[in-house]
Amino acid sequence: MALRAPRSRAFHGDSVDDDYEWMRAKDDAAVIAHLEAENAYTEARTAHLEGLREAVFAEIKGRTLETDLSVPSRRGQWWYYGRTVEGSQYGIQCRAPISHPDDWEPPRLEPGVDVPGEQILLDGNIEADGHDFFSLGSFDVSDDGTRMLFAVDVAGDERYTIHVRDLATGATLGEEIPGTAAGASFSPDGASIVYTTVDDAWRPDTLWLHTVGTAPADDVRLFHEPDDRYWLGAGFTRSDRYLVIGLGSSITSEAWLVPADDLRAEPTVVWPRREGVEYSVDHAVIDGEDALYILHNDDALDFELVRVAAGDPAGRRETVLPHTPGVRLLDVDCFRDFSTVEYRRGGLARIGLLDHGSSEVRELSFEEPLYAAAFGGNREWAPPLLRLAYDSFVTPNTVCDYRLSDEALLVRKRQPVLGGYESSDYAQARVWAPAQDGTSIPVSLVWKRSFGEAGAAPRPVHLYGYGSYEHSIEPRFSVARLSELDRGVVFAVAHVRGGGEMGRQWYEDGKLARKKNSFTDFVDAARHLIEQGYTTPESLVAEGGSAGGLLMGAVANLAPELFAGILAQVPFVDALTTILDPTLPLTVIEWDEWGDPLHDPDVYAYMKSYSPYENVREGVSYPRILAVTSLNDTRVLYVEPAKWVARLREVGADALLKCEMVAGHGGVSGRYNAWRERAFELAWMLDVLGVAEV
């Protein structure tokens, strides 16, 4: 049992003695010793699964084409692509010259075949040498192709050091910019770099301009956001006309423009911030005039798209796509002759092309009942082809080009899955679970056909959930998941309220004072799967990470009898303690999502009624629990699952803690390390489900 050393907390007349708050002292040798002891205990308790872990790892590795290349994307006079090499943890970024200025047909690259003129830009394996952790937070090449920037984190704390490389000589320049956030980029002329830094709470709050070839100490501060609720980000429009500085809380946003050819000019605001109004901006040229496309929710719950004059953004708004309830507009991306739009309808992602003249949308159609599709990798202002990615639970990731001239969808590459994978061997479907208030909760399923149709007889089920921040869990393909499906497990996703699958109201109904809907929706989805004969409580495991880890902790307290096991990854399970402390990373901006318990006693009471750590129950039989965390996670601190597991053990729960000692919120770095980590988790879940055959 963990050491108990009570520390008092008092808010709004409520006094609490927290026995395990001492674990927050990350630099205390006793805390490190405790975490290392927990790791040793977990390893001992799962030692019998070593053979299964190795088998699952071998299956993931054996299904993956380890030496492979991505489909090249054109930018300027180069084709850019990535490659992986068998035995190497990290990817390699490359480019090759185009053969002709009018050539837009990407070259077909084959593993083991030399690419004429190939230039290796960044080998992650070389950069990671000597480090236990490596993450790339920024990567950009100047428009003229002569310079490259990259920013690396070797601790897992999401603070990156920017490096600049001369691509003509291959030399890395002496200047280094430490302590930056992710997302740095070159100015269109390649002479400068814009980047952000964070405050003590890890909030990106300041935008800087660095002139290549000068000392970072001489960098110019372009913008600073003092309000703790707002995060800052910046990027250049595809037209290279503007630098857009974006500021956002969970419910409010604001954008400022700076001419890209005069980055030291005073920024001008697009629309002054108004509480509860969110918007995003992109630049287009319509009939020779600069215009801004603005996606906003001002009196438009699911957002609408308007067009304004760039010189007078507060002036007349021309409605381009009106607000349509149930059609959640997500993004608009401007090109010279058209824009792409992304939206959700009927619980699925939709993509289309917006005609600048008629404002009509040409939606791309896909045949599968469940799928995920998105545009991406289109850097050019006037391309004849648009790159997009498509996949589903049963269709591996597919790279396509949409040819504008004849509306043809050209499949460039489908992710190879070795070992004889056939998508027809698997099936996917969506069912609807009734919630306690009558709402229908979508539940997506995938299974292997040879074990029979899902629901025909009780089967082991792995139920995943998230349900926060309007984030949608898409029906995506996973090589690692095949190790479950091929053992007869049905994988399911409960698209609970608080996510974005069914539009903005779906999100609103699962946050703040309605947050408990997320938890009861998940419980009702699990109960529906049991009542309809898909599974039994003895054959049901649940999984969620981060805010989805809060979901896991809450449902463990609400309905422990429904689950045989729960996997909680970097779980936000000590939510009330965290959200009470404005000095912690993310806290203040999170008040828009969860409420402000520091100043509002009603919010305090509501959060205390569901925060998992606060509500561990005596006298109940908890499912087996595995909590996975990382020592250097700056988003959900390791102390939350550490305290939670200690409290669970007090009431007799079989709870394990696995803490990566060199990692961040996303877990370990390197693909082989990540596969081993997932194999560990899958082996534990398969053991809980009773299908742990090697």
N, C-alpha and C positions, 0 to 999 in steps of 0.2 A: 504494500500500500504506500502511496505517496505521502510525504511529510505534510502535515497539516499545521499551518501557521497563520491563524486568522488575522485578516486586515479588514478594518471597518470602512464602510461606504455609507454615506447618508445623503439622501436627496428627497425633497418634498415630504419631509416627515417620516420617511421610510429608512430604517437603518438595517444594513446587511453586513454580516460577517462572512467574508470570502476566504475560505481556507486555503485556496490555491493561487491567489493573486501573486504570491512570491515568485511564481514561475515566470513572471514578466521580465525579470532582471536578466536579460539576455547575456550580459557580460559576467554574470555570477558563475563561478566554477561549479557551484552546487546545481544550478539549472542545467548546465551542459552535461554534468554527470547524470542528472535525472533523465535527460533525453537519450543519452547513450545507453543507459540502463533499460529504458523503454524499448529501444531498438534491439538490444540483445534479447529481451524477453519476447518480443514479436518474432524475432528470428528463431528462437527456440520453440515457440508455440507453432510455428509454421514449417518447421524443419521437415516434417513428413511430406510436405508438398514440393520439395526440391525437385524430384523427378518430373512432376507435372509442370512446374515452372519452366524447366528446361525444355520439356516437350512443346509447351505453348510458344516459348521463345523461338524454338526451331521451326514451328509452323509459321509464325509471322515472318521470320527470315526466309524460310523456304518458299513462301508465296510472293516474295518481293524481288523484283528485278533490281539487284543491288547496284549494278553498273548501268546507268540509264541517263538519258538526256531529256530536257524539257523541249517543248515546241518553241522555236525562236520567235521573238517579237521584234518588229522593226522600230528603230528609233534613229532618225537622222540617216547616216550612211552605214549603219551597222545593224546586224542581227544580234540580239541579246538572248542568252539562254543560260540554263544551269545544268550541271551534270553531277551525278553521284558516282562514286567508285566503290566497288566491293571492298569491304574491310575498313572503310573510312567513315568516321562519325558524321562529318559535316559536308555540306554541299560546296560546290565550286562554281563561281560566277564567271561566265565567259562571254566573248563576243567574236563575231567574224564579219568581215566586210561584205556589203551587198555587191552583187555583180553588175547591177545596172540601176540608175536612179528610178526607173519605172518598175523595178522588180518588187512585187508585194507578195509573191508566192513564197512562203517560208520554206527553206531547204529542209529536206528530210534527213535527219541525223540518226545514225545507227551506232549503238554501243560498239566500241572497239574499232570504229572507222575514223580515221583522221579527218578533221574539218579543215578545209583549206583556209589558211590565214588566221586560224584560231588564236585568240589572245586571252590568256587567263587573267582575269581582273582581280579576283579575290578567292583564295583557297582557304576556306574556314578551318581546315585541318592544320594548316601552317600557323594561322593566327591563334588557334586554340592551344598550340603546343605549350606544354608546361602549366596549363590551367585545368583545374577540375571542372570548371564551368565556363561556358562560352555562349554568348548570345549577341546577335547582330541587331542593333536597334535602328540604325540608319544606313542606307546604301543609295547612292545617287551618282550619276555620271553627268557632267556638264553637257549642255546641248550640242556643243561643238565636238564632243567626244574626247577632249584632251585631258580632262581631270576627273578623278573619282574621289568621293568621300565615303567613309565607312565609320560607324561608331560601334564600339564593343563594350560589353559588360562581362566581367570575369568573376563576379561575385554572386549574381542573382538578385541584386537589389534595384535593378532597373535604373541605374545611373551609368551613363555611357561616356566613353572618351572618343572624341571625333579625331580621325586621322585623314590626311589628304595625300593622294598619290598622283604623281605625274605619269599619265599613261603613255607618253612618248618614250620616257626613259625607264619607267617601272619603279622609280624611286619614290619612297614615302617621304614627304616633306617633314621638316623638323617640327613644325607647329603642331601642337596637340591641344585640344579643348576638352578638359575634363568636366565631369559633373553635369552632363547635359541629359535632357530627356530624349526619348526616341523621336524620329521624324525630321531630322535636319535635311536641308536640300540646298542645291546651288541656285543662285539667281540665274535668269535666262542667259545672261552674258558670261556666266561661269566665273566671274571675277570675285563673287562674294558668296558667303554661306549664311543662311538664316537658320537659327536654332533656338531652342527654348531651354531654360533651366527651371529647377523646382525649388520650392520653399522647404522649410523644415518638416512639413507634413507631406512631402513628396508631391505637392500640387504644382504642375507646370504653370508658372505665373509671370515669367518674363521672357520677352523675345529679344534676341540679339542679332546684330549684323557683324559678321567677321569678313574682313578683306583678306583674300588668300595671299599669303606671303608676308603677313604682318603678325605681330605678337598678339595672342588672345587678350592680353591685358589692355590692348587698345581697342577692343571691340566696342561697338556702339549699342546702347540700349535703345531699341525701337519702341517697345511697348511694355507696360507693366500693369497687371491686374491686381489691385489690392484686396478685392472682396474674396474672402476665403471660400465662398460657394462656387466660384467660377474657375474652370480650367481653361488654359490658353493653348491654342494650336495655330499653325499657320502653313500656308502652301500657296503656290503660284497657280493661276488659272492655266488651262491647257493653251489658251491663246497667247500666253506670255505677256498679257497686258497688265495684270494686277497681281499683287500679293494680297491674299485674303487672310486677315487675322480673325480667327474665330474664338469667341468666348462662350462658354456654356456651363450652366448648372444642370441639374436633372430636369428642370421644367422651364428654363429661360435661356435664351441665347442672344448674341449680339455679334455683328460682323463689321469690320473696318477694312477699308481699302487703301492700299498704297500703290502708286504707279510703279510698275516693275522697272522702269528706266530711271527712277529717282527714288530709291529706297529710303533716303533720309528725309523725304518730304513728310509733312504732318499727315498722319492717317485721318481719313474721313469716315464717319460712321454711316452705315447703310440705313438701318432703322435703330433708333435708340432702344435700349432694352426696356421691355415691359414685363412685369412679373407674369409668368405663365405663358408667354408667347415664345415659341421656338421657330427659328428659321435658318435656312442655309442659302448660300449665294453662289452662282456661277456666271461667267461672262460669255456673252455671245455677240456676234455682229449681225444685225438684221438690216438689210437694205443699206449697208454701208455705215450704219449708226451703232455705237456701242450701247448694248442693252444688258440688263441683269435679269436672269431668271431666279426667282425667289420662291422657295418651297416653304410654306408657313402654316401655322395652325391658329391664326387669329380668327376667332369665330368659325373655325373649321377643324373639328375634332380629329378627323382622319387626314387633315392637311389638304391644301390646294396649291396650285402653281400659278404664279402671276409673273408678268413681265413689266419692267419699268425702265426708264431711261437711266443709263449709268451716271449721267451728269446730274440727275434729279431723282434719286431713288425714293424719296419721300413723296414724290408727285403722283401722277395718275397711274393706277394699277390696271393693267390689261389682264383679265383672267384668261389663262391658257388652258388649264385643266381645273374645272370647278370641283369643289368639295363634294364627294360622293360617299355617303355613309356606308361603311363596310368595305371600302376600297382604300386601304392605307397607303398613301403615297410615301415612298421612302427616300428616293434620291433622283436627282436630275443631273446629268453630266453633259456639258455643252461641247459640240464640235463645230466646225465651220458651217456646215450645211444642214445640221440636224442636231438633236439631242437624244441621249438615251434616258429612259426612265425605268425605275424599278419600283414595284408596289406589291402589296399583298391583297389577295382576294380569295375567299373561300378557304383560308388556312394554308395557302400555298404562295410561294414567291412567283411573281410574274415580271417579265421584262419586255420592253418594247422600244420602238423608235418614234420619236416625236418630230413631226414635220414643222419646221419653223413658220411656214406660210399658212397652212391650214389648221395647225394645232391638233391634227389628228394623230392618234397613236396606232402604230402597226405592231400588234402583239405577236411575239414569237410563240408558237404552240409546241407542246411536247406531249407524247402519247401516254406516258406512264401516269398512273393515278397519284403517285407520290414522287416528288423529285425536288432537286434544288438547282437553280440556274442563276448566273450572275455574269455581267460584263466585267472585264478586267484586263489590265495590261495594255491598254490603248493609249499610248502617249502622244501620238501624232494628232495634229489639228485637223487635217483633211484626209483621212485614210479611206481607201476603197473597200477595206475589210474591217470588220469589228471582231475582236477576240472575245470569246465567252467560255465559261466552264459549266459543265452539266454533270450531275450524277444523281443517284438515288440509292436506296437501301440495297438494291440488287445490281445496279449498273455502276461499274467503276468510273472514277473521275475521267471525264471526256473533254478534251480541248477541241473547240470548234471555231471556225471563222464564218461569220455571216457576211456574204458578198452583197454589197448594196446594189450593184447593177442589175442583178436578176433575183435577189432575195433568196439565194441558195444558202443552205446551211451545210458547210463543209466540215466533216469530221477529220481533224488533223491527227489526233492520237487518243487512244483509250488506254488508261492505266493498265499495264500488263499485270495479270494475277496468275502466277505460276501454279503448277500442280493440277492442271486440268479444270480450273474453275469454269463453270457454266452458269450464267445468270438464270437460265430457265430452271435450274435445280432449286431455286429459292423463290419465295413469294412474299409480297408485301400488301398491306391493306390498312385501312383506317376504320376504327370503330368509335362509337360515341358512348361515353359513360355518363349516366345521370348524376349530377351533383345534388347535395342535400337541399339546395334552394331551387332545383329544377333546371339549372343550366346544364347544357350538354358539353362535356369535356372531350375534345378530340384525343384519341389515343392511336398512335401509329405503331404498326407491328411488322416484323419481318421474321421469317422462319424458313427452315429447310423442308422441302416438300416430302422427302422420303420418310420423315417421321409422322406424316399425316398432317391434315389441315389444322391450323391453329384454332382451338376451340372445340375440336372434335372429341378431345379427351384431355384431361389435365396434364400439363407439361411443365417443366421448369421454366420460369419466366424471370427475365432480368428487366426491371422497370426503371427507366431513367427519368429525371425531372430537373427543372431549373426554376423558371417562374419569377424572374425579376428583371428590372431595367428595360422592359419591353424587348428583351432578347428572345429571338425565335430559335428553337432547336429544329434544324432542318433534317429531312430524311436523307442523310449522307451515307456514302459507302465507307466501310471500314474493313481493312484486311484483318486486323486483330479480332474483330467481331466474328469472323468465320470460325475461329476456334470454339466459340460458344455454339453457334448455329449447327456446326457439324457434330456436336455432342447432344443435339436435340433441344437446346435452349431456344426459347422464343424471346427475341429482344423487342422491347416496347418503350415508347416515349409517351409520357403523359404531358400534354401541352396545357399545363395549368394556367389559371389566371395570374397575372403579373408578368407573363411573357408577352410577346407581340404577335403570336400566330394568328389571332382573330381580329386584329385591329387595335386602335388606341384604347377603346373602351375596355377591351380585354385586359390591357395593362393597368388602366385606372382601377379596375375592380380587384386588383391583387397587390395594392401598395397602400402605404400609410395606414389609415384606420380600417382598411379592408384587406390587410396583408394575410389574415388567417384564411382567406379564400384559397390562397395558393396551397396551404397545408391540407385543408379539408378536400380540395379538388383531387390532390394526389391520393389521399386515403380513399376517396370515393372511386377513383380510377382503379386502385388496387382491389377494392371490394368488388367492383363490377367484374373484373377479370376472374376473380374467384367464383362469384355467383354464377357467371356464365360458363363456367367449366373450363376456362383456359388454364387454370392453375389451382394450387392449394396454398394455404399459408406456409406449409412446410417446404414448398417448392418455389418461393417468391423471394427474390433479393431486390433491393433498391439501391440506386446510386445517384449521387449528385455532388457537384463541386462548387466551391466558393459560396455564392448566394444559394446555389443548389445544395450546398452542404448545410446551410441553415434549414432548408426544406427537409433534409434528411433527419437532422436533429429534432425538428418539430414533429415529424410524423412518427419518429421513434417514441416520443412521449405520448402522442395522441392515440396511436393504434399499434402498440408493439406486438399485439397478437396476430397481426396480418402478415408479418414478415419473418423469414428465417434469418436474414442477414441484411446489413446495411453498410455500404461503402460510402464514406464521406471524405471527399478530396478537398484539401485546403479549406475546411469548413468554417463558415462564419457562425459559430455556435455560441459565442459569448457576446452576442450582439448588443445587449444593453450596456455592458461595461464599456465596450468600444465606442458606441455612439454617444455616451456620456462624456467622452474625453476629446475636446476639440483640438488637442495637440497631436492626436494620432493621425496617421495618413488616412485620407479619404473621409474622415468623420464629418466635417462641416458640410461638404457637398452632398453627403449621404442623407442629411436631414430632409432633403426634398423627396427622398425615396422612402424613408422609414418614419420620419417625424423627428422632432427635436425634444428628446426626453430631458435634456439639461434644463430647459426653460419652461416646459409644459408638463404639468403633473399628470394630465390625462394621457399624453403620449408615453410618459414614463410607466404608468400603470399598464397600458396596453402592451408595450414591448416586454415588460416584466412577465406578463401573462403568457407569452409564447417563446421568449428567448430560451433555447434548449438547455443551456447550462443552469439557468434559474429554475427549470421545471423538471429536472430529473426526478422520477417518482420512486417512492419506496413501495415495496410490496407487490411489484409487478415483475413479470419475466420479460426482459428485454431480448430482442434478437441479437445474434452475434454482430459485433460492430468492429469495423476496421477504419481508423482515421489516418489519413495520409497528409503530411504537411511538410513545409520546408523552413529551415531555420532563417533564411534570409528573405522570406516573403515579406514584401512591404505593403501588400494589399490586405491580406488576412494573416495576422501575426500568428506564429507557431503556438503562442501561449493559449489561444482559444481552444484548439483541439486537445492540447496537453491538459488543460484544466478540466475539460469536458470528460475526457477518458478517466481521469482520476475520480471525478464525481460519480461516473457510471460504475466504477469498480466498488465504490462505497455501498451501492445498493445491490451488489452481486452480479452485475452485468459482465458478460464475457466480451470485454472491449480491449482492442489492441491499438497501439499508436506506432506509426512508422514515420520518423522525421528524417528527411534528407538534410544532411548537415552542410552541404554546399549546393544550394539550389534556390530558386525563387518561386513566384506564384505559379508559373507554368510547369514546375517540376524540374527534373534533371534535364541537362542538355545533351545533345548528341543522339542520333537516331537509334543506335544499338542500345544505349542506356535507356532511352525512352521505351524501346520494345521490351527490355527486361523489366522495367517498372510496370508496364501494362501486363506482362506475363505474371508478375507477382500478384497483381490485383485480380486478374482473371482466375488464376489458380485458387485463390482464396474464395472467390465467389462460386466457382465450380464445386469446391469442397463443401461449401454451405448447401449447395443445391443437390448434393449427392451424386454428381456426375463427374467425379474426379479421376476417372480412369485415364492413365497416361496414354 
